[in-house]
Amino acid sequence: MNVAGTATAAPLLSVEGIVKTFPGVRALAGVAFDCRAGEIHGLVGENGAGKSTLMRVLAGVHAPDAGTIRLRGTPVAFDGPQAARRLGIAMVYQDTRLVGELDVAQNVWLGHEPGGGLIMDRAAMERETARLMARLGIAIDPRRRVAELSTAERQLVEIARALATDAAVLILDEPTSALAAGEVERLFAVLDGLRREGRSIVFISHRIPEVLRITDRVTVMKDGEVMATLDTAAADAGTLVRLMVGRDIAMAFPPKAAAPGAVRLEVSDLSVPGRLGGVSFVLRAGEIVGLGGIQGSGQRTIARAAAGLMPAQGEVRLDGQSVLGIGARRAIARGLVYVPADRRRESLFLPHSLRENVAVPHLTRWSRAGILERGREAAAAARTIERLAVRTPSPEQAVSALSGGNQQKVVFGRWLLAEPKVLILDEPTQGVDVATKLELYRLVREQAARGTAVLLLSSDVLELIGLCDRVLVVAQGRIVDEVPSQELSEERIVGAAVTSEAGATAAGAAAARAGVGYGSLLLRRYGSALLLLALILALGAYTASASPWFLTQRNLGNLALQVVPLALAALGQLAVILLAGVDLTVGPLISLTTAIASFLLAADDAGPVAAGLVACLGTGLAVGLGNGLLIRLFRIPDLVATLATYSVVFGLALIVRPSPGGSVAGGFMDAVTWKLGTFPVVAIAVLALYLVAEILLLRGRLGARLYATGASEEAAYLCGIPTARIRVIAYAFSGLAAAVAGLVIAARIGSGDPQAGIPFTLSSITATVVGGASIFGGRGTAVGTLLGCVLLILVQNALNQLHVSAYWQYIWTGALLLVAVGIYTLQRGRRT
C-alpha cells in the first residue's frame, strides 16, 4: 500500500451522481467514486452490486443516464470505448474479450497497431508483445492463436493488452480470477510499478485478502450505491463483507462428509496422447474430490475426457457401465454432468432468457408428444431463482444482462434440476462474490449429501482444502499424489505439484522459446489453399490427358476470362463472409448491371461510355450501401436483409431488361477482352487485385479489423473498432465488386441479360468457403478464395472438355460446398 503518497493527490478520475438503468433494473443510483494518481483503488461488492456496470460506464461501453465523469478535473463524455481509450482509460474485463482466431500479438495491439498508413509493423508488434509478456513474467509466443490458450493465459494476454495502451487509468475487473499464485504475484509486482509511475488503477475483486494486500483505498458497493470508501490500512475482511452484504457472514466451509458411499465413477488408465498418461481414480457417492496442482498440468483435460468432451483412451465407468466415448448428450442422460469454467462460451445461451437457459437440458423430459410443458418450465425457473437467490427482475430477463455471479447461479440451477450422479465442476466459484461463493459451497455439499459424486477443479488451494474430502494432485498429465482430508494443507498440495513439475516447467520454457515457426504459420493460414492447389493441378492433369483441347491457348485464355467475374464477385463476398455475413444480392446485381450496360454502354463515344460506367458502378455501390445500412440501422440479420434486396434487385433487372437484348459498344468489349499473349489483361488486373487484398488481410489494419469483427464483434467493439462502419463498408465493397463483375459479363456476352448473374450468388459463396473461409466469420484468405474460383471454373471447363452434361456442374458446386463446410466443422470440433 502507498496511502501516504496518495492521501493528498488530486483525483485523476472521478464520477458524480452516475445513474444507469437497464430494463427492470436500476444498476447505478447516483454513484460517486474517484481514483487518484499513483493509487490502486479497490472496488468490492456482491455480484449485481453495480461494480462492473460502473466500470463499463468509465470505459465508454455504457452511456450513463445521468451524472458527470471527470478526467483530470475536466468533464468528459464517451461515445464508445474508442473515445475512452483515446483519453487514456483501458479496461481488462472479467470474462476476457479476446478474438480467438487472431494471434496473441494481434489481440494485444488490436485497434492501435504500430506502423504507418494501411500496413501494420508486424515485427514491432511481436517485439513489443514479447516485452509485455516478459514484464508479466510469462512465456507466450506472440504468434500463438488465442483460441489455443488456457483461460489463465487469455487473462494474462488481456492484461498485456491493457498495458500496451500506456493508459493513465487502468481498470481491472477480476484480473486474478483465473491466475495461479505465482502469476498473481507477478501481476501485483507490475501493478506496484504502475502505481509508482503515477497511474490510477481500479482493482475489482471478490478475493478480499488480495484487495487488502494490494490497494490503497477500497470502495464498497451494494445495490447500485456506494456504501463506503475506506483507507485500506483501516479496513479488514469482516468490515468489508459486512458492508457488502449488510450483515455478518461466517467465513466457513460446510461440514465434510462422514463417510462416502459406493463407487460412482471409476476411471482407469485414462490417456490423451501428448496430454494425459494413464490416469486412474474413483469417485464415491457423497464425496467431493478435488483436482489440484499447477494450472495447465492436465486437470481440465482429465475432467473433459472423463465427461466425454474429448477423445481419450482407457476406461470410464459410471455405476459399472462404460461411458467413455458415448458423447456428452448420452453421458448427461446417464447422470454424468460437466460444468465448464468458461460460462459465457460453453454454459450459457447469452441472448436467451433465464427460463430458457435453465430448461435447455430438460426439454425432452418436460415435453409430451414433442410439446413442451410450459408450466413445468416456468416452475423450474422460479424454483431456481428462489433456491439460489438469483437477482433478476424476471425469469424472462436475458442472461447476458445478469452479473457474473448470477449467471453462475443459473448454470448451477440448471444442473441441480438434473439430479446428476456425478457432477464435475470446473472453477465453479471463479469471479463470484463472497456471499455467492459460500452459497455455492453449501449447494455443492448438499448435492453430495444426496449421493452425487463431485469432482472439483479449482485454482484456489484454500477452496480445495476447505471443501474437498480428498485432493488428487496432478502434474505433467499424471496424478502424483492423493491427499486425504485430514492431511490437506497448502504445503502438501503445492509441494507435490512443484516437485513433480520441475522437469515439465523446463520443457515448457524450452517449448515457449521454440515458439511458432514460420512453417506452422504458413500451414495454418494456407493449408486449405495448398490442398486446393493440389486438387486443381490433379484435375488439370487428368483433363489434359483426356482432352487435347484443354491446354490450347484459346481454352486457357477462355478459362482465365471466365474466372474474372467470379473472382470479382467472390472477393466482395469474402469481405462479407469474414464478418460472418452473406451477400445474396451478388447474382441479381450482376444481372442488373448487364441490363443497365446494354442501354448506357451501347455507343462507342467516350462520354456516354464513361457516364454508363459511373451509373453501373454507382448502382452496385448503392445496393451494397443499402444492404449495410439495413443491417446496421434496423438490426436486420444479414441473411434476411440481403434476401429481401435479392428480390428487389432481381425485379429491377427484369423491369430494365425483361429478356436478353440490347448491345454493348464494341470498343468496350474489346477493352475488357483484350489479351496480352494468352491471358486477358483484365485477368492479370484481377490477379494483382487479389495480391493487394491478401497483403491487406495479412498485414493491413483493415484486415485485422475484418477478422476481429467477424470472429467476435463484441471484443472488436470493446477494443475501439467501429464495427458497424466496417460492416457497412464491407457490403458496399461487395456491391461494387459485383457491379464490376457485371460489366465484365456484359462485355463477354455483348448484351444485357436479367438471368446472367443469378448463378453467381451460389458460386461466389461456394468459391469463398471452398477456399477456406469460415461461414462463422473471422477466417479466410484472398489466396484461398481465388483458388476456389479457379477450381469451380475448372470443373465446368473439364466437364465440357470431357463431354459431360453441363447440369453436373451444379451437383459438383453443391458437393464442393458441403465438403468444405464439413471439413471445417470437423477441424473446429477437434480444436474444441
PyMOL commands that set and color helices and strands:
alter all, ss='L'
color gray80, all
select helices_A, chain A and resi 3-6+51-58+81-86+104-108+122-135+146-148+151-164+181-196+208-214+232-234+237-245+299-306+328-334+343-347+354-362+374-388+399-401+404-416+434-449+461-467+485-487+490-514+518-546+553-577+586-600+606-633+638-656+666-673+681-699+701-711+713-718+723-749+759-770+782-801+808-831
alter helices_A, ss='H'
color red, helices_A
select strands_A, chain A and resi 11-22+25-36+39-45+66-71+74-76+89-92+169-173+200-204+217-222+225-231+263-272+276-284+288-292+313-318+321-322+336-339+367-368+371-372+422-426+453-457+470-475+478-484+675-676+679-680
alter strands_A, ss='S'
color yellow, strands_A
deselect
rebuild
show_as cartoon
